[in-house]
Amino acid sequence: MSNVHSILRSLIIYAICIPLAVFLGYVLSDPLDRGSFVTVAVVLSVLCAPVLIRFHYPLMLLSWNMIAVLFFLPGQPQLFFHAFHPGTGGYNAFRALLTVGLAFHDGRVEAVELP
């Protein structure tokens, strides 16, 4: 006799995956449309989120100073991946550097203390 919970879980997974596959197939029927890129990017980022959360530190080390060329945008701009992941110490230090108050007086830079 089959386990009822495993059958129910399989049906729920199929109920999510099959319409998603049909929708992605419809969206990819015009692959060079900007909406297609956005839709596929969102779906892939949601699907890859557990891997990125689990292996964020090794991926950060492997992608240090990586450059990607966005070939589908006019002018082919480059995208620099930063090496800080939210939740790690380096990211927090980077955000702290950005939030420091600075004052510029006569060619000098002074740190402004927050109240």
DAWOCOR-V683828 format. One record per pair of residues at least 24 apart in sequence whose ideal C-beta (glycine too) atoms are under 10 Angstrom apart, sorted by sequence separation. I is the first residue (numbers start at 0). J is the second residue. If there is no record, write none. Layout:
i: {I:I}
j: {J:J}
This chain:
i: {58:59:59:58:19:56:59:55:55:59:55:56:59:52:55:51:52:36:36:33:33:31}
j: {82:83:84:84:46:84:87:84:85:89:86:87:90:84:87:84:86:71:72:71:72:71}
